[in-house]
Amino acid sequence: MTEHDRIPTNRLPPLAQRLLLTLGLTATAGPGCIFFPCNVDPVRTRLSLDPADWPHETGTTDTGAGDTGEGEGDAGEGDGRAGYEPPANCPRDGEQIFALAEAQDEWINGDPTLIRREGDECIYEYTPWTCCGYGRPYLDDTGRPVTAQAIRSKLWADGRAGPDLTRVTALQRRALAAFWTKQAQAEHSSVAGFHRFALELLSFGAPPALVAQAQRAASQELDHAERCFALASTYAGQPLGPAPMRLGPSAPLARTLAELAASTLRDGAIGETVAAYVAAEARRHTTDPAVAQALDVIVADETEHAELAWKTLQWALEVGGAPVRQAIRDVLDTLEPANTELREAEAPGHGLLAAAHEARAATACLRDVVLPVAVNLLQATRTAA
């Protein structure tokens, strides 16, 4: 991990401050390192964009100006307003780059950096990030999430009033049905994930409060799955639920405390924290009452699950020492990017953000929440030791 300027914790987002308070940490340490969700040497992904495809809408104004920096091939100020030529220089503003990429049906999964211009094309590079869906899915012995297939079923209808479809287009309904089905499958898988986590905690003699919280989390994930399947059913126009879940011949448990810490950091402290942050961002834009109610519950519960993960890491560091510390550092340095699906539509009022919007939220969470908490925790436990 690379050292970074430190900032007071009172300047961090509320979620980061809440997690630090949960851990009893009030030191003024900041990010402490730059997070690369890939290998130690970040995997850079290249993207070529043609400014001639800059999206314009008649009568609208884009306040972003073209690039005025010193990048190779720059040629003066551009103008992004409708009715004008595309920017003469390559944009460096994130919002402009995301818009230009979307106009060309490209997906940027990370923060792009301009490296040069070749003729009419702007060449960018970015480091992909990884983000999970809501919940903490059950993983098989190869580390892959295990989810049940969604099938027609009335067993998971929760009886609540569904979302209002009056102003939802057919395209949005398909996208919303797919999105909420995917979330439902992740939440359903998380029921098994937390039951296994409780077994792992028991096998390493964890405090009873952690075991109790893991069992509570499993029940909460079951509630989330019902809520998400209910939403998916409304958007799909048919009742949906999970098929039998194929868990495999055995439920592999962590063999060492360091291994448990690594999986807890990856799937809980990172996965659940990002899930809570992204769900909160989705809730901020949600206007449909039924979806808002579901997201209110999910945000509150996923935040609790993130707290459980961080408290588990704190306990593991206190009793496991150097091997646990190294396992945590290894995960922070070697996470590999996950594939991110393109979405055919967005519907912020129904909890479905644009892919680029969700990407920026997840990236901000890693930078402003996960890193400060991880660095404070590692520093505090080192001092105590």
C-alpha positions as CSV (number, residue, x, y, z in Angstrom):
1,M,0.0,0.0,0.0
2,T,1.2,3.5,-0.8
3,E,1.3,6.2,1.9
4,H,-1.1,9.1,1.4
5,D,-1.7,12.4,3.1
6,R,-3.6,12.0,6.4
7,I,-6.8,13.9,7.1
8,P,-8.9,14.3,10.3
9,T,-11.6,11.6,10.7
10,N,-14.2,14.3,11.3
11,R,-13.9,15.2,7.6
12,L,-14.7,11.6,6.6
13,P,-18.2,10.6,5.4
14,P,-20.8,9.7,8.1
15,L,-20.5,5.9,7.3
16,A,-16.7,6.0,7.9
17,Q,-17.2,7.9,11.2
18,R,-19.8,5.5,12.4
19,L,-17.6,2.5,11.7
20,L,-14.7,4.1,13.5
21,L,-16.9,4.8,16.5
22,T,-18.1,1.2,16.4
23,L,-14.5,0.1,16.7
24,G,-13.7,2.7,19.4
25,L,-11.2,4.5,17.2
26,T,-11.0,8.3,17.3
27,A,-7.4,8.8,16.1
28,T,-6.9,11.4,13.4
29,A,-5.6,9.1,10.8
30,G,-6.8,9.4,7.2
31,P,-6.8,7.2,4.1
32,G,-3.2,6.1,4.8
33,C,-2.9,4.4,1.4
34,I,-4.2,4.4,-2.2
35,F,-6.5,1.4,-2.8
36,F,-6.0,-0.6,-5.9
37,P,-8.8,-3.3,-6.3
38,C,-6.6,-5.5,-8.4
39,N,-3.1,-6.9,-8.3
40,V,-0.1,-5.2,-6.5
41,D,0.8,-3.7,-9.9
42,P,-2.6,-2.3,-10.9
43,V,-4.0,-3.7,-14.1
44,R,-4.6,-0.7,-16.4
45,T,-7.4,-0.9,-18.9
46,R,-7.2,1.3,-22.0
47,L,-10.1,3.1,-23.7
48,S,-10.2,5.0,-26.9
49,L,-12.9,7.7,-27.3
50,D,-13.7,9.8,-30.4
51,P,-14.7,13.4,-29.5
52,A,-16.7,13.5,-32.8
53,D,-19.3,11.4,-31.0
54,W,-19.8,13.9,-28.2
55,P,-23.5,13.8,-27.2
56,H,-25.4,17.0,-27.8
57,E,-29.0,17.8,-27.1
58,T,-30.7,20.8,-28.8
59,G,-31.3,23.7,-26.4
60,T,-29.2,22.2,-23.6
61,T,-26.0,23.5,-22.2
62,D,-23.0,21.6,-20.9
63,T,-21.0,23.8,-18.6
64,G,-17.8,21.7,-19.0
65,A,-15.1,23.1,-21.2
66,G,-12.6,21.1,-23.2
67,D,-9.2,20.2,-21.8
68,T,-6.9,23.1,-21.3
69,G,-4.1,21.1,-19.8
70,E,-0.7,20.2,-21.1
71,G,-1.6,16.7,-22.4
72,E,-0.1,15.5,-25.7
73,G,-2.1,16.7,-28.7
74,D,-4.0,19.5,-26.8
75,A,-5.0,22.3,-29.1
76,G,-6.8,25.0,-27.1
77,E,-10.2,25.4,-25.4
78,G,-13.2,23.4,-26.6
79,D,-16.9,24.1,-26.2
80,G,-19.4,21.4,-25.1
81,R,-22.6,23.4,-25.8
82,A,-25.2,22.1,-28.2
83,G,-24.8,23.5,-31.8
84,Y,-21.0,23.9,-31.4
85,E,-18.2,21.6,-32.6
86,P,-17.1,18.9,-30.1
87,P,-14.3,19.8,-27.8
88,A,-11.0,20.4,-29.6
89,N,-9.2,18.8,-26.7
90,C,-9.7,15.6,-24.8
91,P,-12.0,16.1,-21.8
92,R,-10.5,15.4,-18.4
93,D,-13.6,16.0,-16.3
94,G,-15.1,12.7,-15.1
95,E,-18.7,13.5,-15.9
96,Q,-17.8,14.5,-19.5
97,I,-15.7,11.3,-20.0
98,F,-18.5,9.1,-18.7
99,A,-21.0,10.8,-21.0
100,L,-18.8,10.5,-24.0
101,A,-18.2,6.8,-23.2
102,E,-21.9,6.1,-22.9
103,A,-22.6,7.8,-26.2
104,Q,-20.2,5.2,-27.8
105,D,-21.7,2.3,-25.8
106,E,-18.6,2.0,-23.8
107,W,-18.4,1.2,-20.1
108,I,-15.8,2.8,-17.8
109,N,-15.4,0.8,-14.6
110,G,-13.0,3.1,-12.8
111,D,-11.6,6.6,-12.8
112,P,-10.2,7.4,-16.3
113,T,-6.9,9.3,-16.8
114,L,-6.0,10.9,-20.2
115,I,-2.7,9.6,-21.4
116,R,-2.5,11.1,-25.0
117,R,-4.4,12.0,-28.1
118,E,-4.0,10.1,-31.4
119,G,-5.6,11.9,-34.3
120,D,-9.3,12.2,-33.6
121,E,-9.2,9.8,-30.6
122,C,-8.6,10.4,-26.9
123,I,-6.7,7.6,-25.2
124,Y,-7.5,7.0,-21.5
125,E,-6.5,4.4,-19.0
126,Y,-8.2,3.4,-15.8
127,T,-7.9,0.9,-13.0
128,P,-11.1,-1.2,-12.6
129,W,-12.7,-1.6,-9.2
130,T,-14.8,-4.4,-7.9
131,C,-18.2,-4.1,-6.3
132,C,-20.6,-6.7,-5.0
133,G,-24.4,-6.7,-5.0
134,Y,-26.3,-6.2,-1.7
135,G,-25.6,-8.9,0.8
136,R,-22.7,-11.3,1.5
137,P,-23.2,-14.3,-0.8
138,Y,-22.2,-17.8,0.0
139,L,-19.0,-18.8,-1.7
140,D,-18.1,-22.3,-2.9
141,D,-14.7,-24.0,-2.4
142,T,-13.3,-22.1,-5.5
143,G,-14.4,-18.7,-4.0
144,R,-17.3,-18.2,-6.5
145,P,-20.7,-17.0,-5.3
146,V,-23.4,-19.6,-5.2
147,T,-26.9,-18.3,-6.1
148,A,-30.1,-20.1,-6.7
149,Q,-31.8,-19.7,-10.1
150,A,-34.8,-17.5,-10.1
151,I,-38.0,-19.3,-11.0
152,R,-41.7,-18.7,-11.1
153,S,-42.9,-19.1,-7.5
154,K,-45.5,-17.6,-5.1
155,L,-43.7,-18.7,-2.0
156,W,-41.6,-15.5,-1.7
157,A,-44.3,-12.9,-2.1
158,D,-44.2,-10.8,1.0
159,G,-47.7,-9.4,0.7
160,R,-46.6,-5.8,0.7
161,A,-47.8,-3.2,-1.8
162,G,-45.7,-3.2,-4.9
163,P,-44.1,-0.2,-6.7
164,D,-46.1,2.1,-8.9
165,L,-45.6,1.2,-12.6
166,T,-47.6,4.1,-14.1
167,R,-44.6,6.0,-15.4
168,V,-42.2,3.0,-15.9
169,T,-41.4,2.2,-19.5
170,A,-41.2,-1.4,-20.8
171,L,-37.5,-1.0,-21.2
172,Q,-37.2,0.2,-17.6
173,R,-39.4,-2.7,-16.3
174,R,-37.1,-5.2,-17.9
175,A,-34.0,-3.6,-16.4
176,L,-35.7,-3.3,-13.0
177,A,-36.8,-6.9,-13.1
178,A,-33.3,-8.0,-13.9
179,F,-31.7,-5.7,-11.3
180,W,-34.0,-6.6,-8.4
181,T,-33.8,-10.3,-9.3
182,K,-30.0,-10.2,-9.1
183,Q,-30.2,-8.4,-5.7
184,A,-32.7,-11.0,-4.5
185,Q,-30.4,-13.9,-5.5
186,A,-27.5,-12.2,-3.7
187,E,-29.5,-11.6,-0.5
188,H,-30.9,-15.2,-0.6
189,S,-27.3,-16.6,-1.0
190,S,-26.2,-14.4,1.9
191,V,-28.5,-16.3,4.3
192,A,-26.2,-19.3,3.8
193,G,-23.2,-17.1,3.8
194,F,-23.9,-15.7,7.3
195,H,-24.8,-19.1,8.7
196,R,-21.4,-20.4,7.6
197,F,-19.8,-17.2,9.0
198,A,-21.4,-18.0,12.4
199,L,-19.9,-21.5,12.3
200,E,-16.5,-20.1,11.5
201,L,-16.7,-17.7,14.4
202,L,-17.7,-20.6,16.7
203,S,-14.8,-22.7,15.5
204,F,-12.3,-20.0,16.4
205,G,-13.8,-19.2,19.8
206,A,-15.1,-15.7,18.9
207,P,-17.0,-13.7,21.5
208,P,-20.7,-14.6,21.8
209,A,-21.7,-11.1,20.7
210,L,-20.2,-11.6,17.3
211,V,-21.9,-15.0,16.9
212,A,-25.2,-13.5,17.8
213,Q,-24.8,-10.7,15.3
214,A,-24.0,-13.2,12.6
215,Q,-27.1,-15.2,13.3
216,R,-29.2,-11.9,13.3
217,A,-27.6,-11.0,10.0
218,A,-28.8,-14.3,8.4
219,S,-32.4,-13.5,9.4
220,Q,-32.1,-10.0,8.1
221,E,-30.8,-11.3,4.7
222,L,-33.8,-13.6,4.5
223,D,-36.0,-10.5,4.9
224,H,-34.1,-8.7,2.3
225,A,-34.4,-11.6,-0.1
226,E,-38.2,-11.6,0.3
227,R,-38.4,-7.8,-0.3
228,C,-36.2,-8.0,-3.4
229,F,-38.1,-10.9,-4.9
230,A,-41.3,-9.1,-4.3
231,L,-40.0,-6.0,-6.2
232,A,-38.6,-8.2,-9.0
233,S,-42.0,-10.0,-9.3
234,T,-43.9,-6.7,-9.7
235,Y,-41.5,-5.5,-12.4
236,A,-41.4,-8.9,-14.2
237,G,-45.2,-9.2,-14.1
238,Q,-45.0,-12.7,-12.5
239,P,-44.2,-14.1,-9.1
240,L,-40.5,-15.0,-8.7
241,G,-38.6,-16.9,-6.1
242,P,-35.4,-19.0,-5.7
243,A,-35.0,-22.5,-7.0
244,P,-33.3,-25.0,-4.6
245,M,-29.8,-23.8,-3.8
246,R,-27.0,-26.1,-4.7
247,L,-24.5,-25.7,-1.9
248,G,-22.2,-28.6,-2.8
249,P,-21.3,-31.7,-0.8
250,S,-19.7,-29.6,1.9
251,A,-19.6,-26.1,3.3
252,P,-15.9,-25.2,3.3
253,L,-14.9,-23.3,6.5
254,A,-11.8,-21.1,7.1
255,R,-8.9,-23.3,8.3
256,T,-7.0,-20.5,10.1
257,L,-7.9,-17.3,11.8
258,A,-5.9,-15.4,9.1
259,E,-8.0,-17.0,6.4
260,L,-11.1,-16.0,8.2
261,A,-9.8,-12.5,8.5
262,A,-9.1,-12.4,4.8
263,S,-12.6,-13.5,3.8
264,T,-14.2,-11.2,6.3
265,L,-12.3,-8.2,4.9
266,R,-13.1,-9.1,1.3
267,D,-16.7,-10.1,1.6
268,G,-17.8,-8.2,4.7
269,A,-15.6,-5.1,5.6
270,I,-15.3,-4.2,1.9
271,G,-18.3,-5.9,0.3
272,E,-20.9,-5.0,2.9
273,T,-19.5,-1.5,3.4
274,V,-19.7,-0.8,-0.3
275,A,-23.1,-2.4,-0.5
276,A,-24.4,-0.1,2.3
277,Y,-22.9,3.0,0.7
278,V,-24.2,2.2,-2.8
279,A,-27.7,1.3,-1.4
280,A,-27.8,4.6,0.5
281,E,-26.9,6.4,-2.7
282,A,-29.7,4.6,-4.5
283,R,-32.1,5.4,-1.7
284,R,-31.2,9.1,-2.0
285,H,-32.6,9.1,-5.5
286,T,-35.6,6.8,-5.0
287,T,-39.1,8.3,-5.1
288,D,-41.3,5.2,-5.3
289,P,-42.6,4.4,-1.7
290,A,-42.4,0.6,-2.0
291,V,-38.8,0.7,-3.2
292,A,-37.9,3.4,-0.7
293,Q,-39.2,1.2,2.1
294,A,-37.2,-1.8,1.0
295,L,-34.0,0.3,0.6
296,D,-34.4,1.9,4.0
297,V,-34.3,-1.6,5.6
298,I,-31.5,-2.7,3.4
299,V,-29.3,0.3,4.1
300,A,-29.8,0.0,7.9
301,D,-29.1,-3.7,7.9
302,E,-26.1,-3.7,5.5
303,T,-24.6,-1.0,7.7
304,E,-24.9,-3.3,10.7
305,H,-23.4,-6.1,8.7
306,A,-20.4,-3.9,7.8
307,E,-20.0,-3.1,11.5
308,L,-20.0,-6.8,12.3
309,A,-17.3,-7.4,9.7
310,W,-15.0,-4.6,11.0
311,K,-15.5,-5.7,14.6
312,T,-14.6,-9.3,13.6
313,L,-11.4,-8.0,12.1
314,Q,-10.6,-6.0,15.2
315,W,-11.0,-9.1,17.3
316,A,-9.0,-11.3,14.9
317,L,-6.1,-8.7,14.9
318,E,-6.1,-8.6,18.7
319,V,-5.9,-12.4,19.1
320,G,-4.2,-13.4,15.9
321,G,-1.4,-10.9,15.6
322,A,1.1,-10.7,12.7
323,P,-0.4,-13.5,10.5
324,V,-3.9,-11.8,10.6
325,R,-2.3,-8.4,9.9
326,Q,-0.5,-9.8,6.9
327,A,-3.6,-11.5,5.6
328,I,-5.5,-8.2,5.7
329,R,-2.7,-6.3,3.9
330,D,-2.6,-9.0,1.3
331,V,-6.3,-8.7,0.5
332,L,-6.0,-4.9,0.2
333,D,-3.1,-5.3,-2.2
334,T,-4.4,-8.2,-4.3
335,L,-8.1,-7.8,-5.0
336,E,-8.9,-8.6,-8.6
337,P,-11.6,-6.6,-10.5
338,A,-15.0,-8.2,-11.2
339,N,-16.8,-8.0,-14.5
340,T,-19.6,-5.3,-14.4
341,E,-22.7,-5.8,-16.5
342,L,-24.0,-3.1,-18.8
343,R,-27.5,-2.0,-18.1
344,E,-30.0,-1.3,-20.8
345,A,-31.8,1.4,-18.8
346,E,-31.8,3.3,-15.6
347,A,-34.7,4.2,-13.2
348,P,-33.3,6.2,-10.2
349,G,-36.8,6.6,-8.8
350,H,-37.1,2.9,-8.5
351,G,-33.6,2.2,-7.0
352,L,-31.7,1.5,-10.3
353,L,-28.9,4.0,-10.8
354,A,-27.0,4.5,-14.0
355,A,-24.0,2.2,-14.1
356,A,-21.6,5.1,-14.2
357,H,-23.3,6.7,-11.2
358,E,-23.0,3.5,-9.2
359,A,-19.4,3.1,-10.2
360,R,-18.5,6.6,-8.9
361,A,-20.4,5.8,-5.6
362,A,-18.5,2.6,-5.1
363,T,-15.1,4.2,-5.9
364,A,-15.9,7.0,-3.4
365,C,-16.7,4.4,-0.7
366,L,-13.4,2.6,-1.2
367,R,-11.5,5.8,-1.0
368,D,-13.3,7.7,1.7
369,V,-14.7,4.9,3.9
370,V,-13.0,1.6,3.5
371,L,-9.4,2.9,3.5
372,P,-9.6,5.3,6.4
373,V,-11.2,2.6,8.6
374,A,-8.7,-0.1,7.5
375,V,-5.7,2.2,8.2
376,N,-7.0,3.3,11.6
377,L,-7.7,-0.2,12.6
378,L,-4.3,-1.5,11.5
379,Q,-2.6,1.4,13.3
380,A,-4.6,1.1,16.5
381,T,-4.0,-2.7,16.8
382,R,-0.3,-2.2,16.0
383,T,0.0,0.4,18.8
384,A,-1.8,-1.9,21.3
385,A,0.5,-4.8,20.4
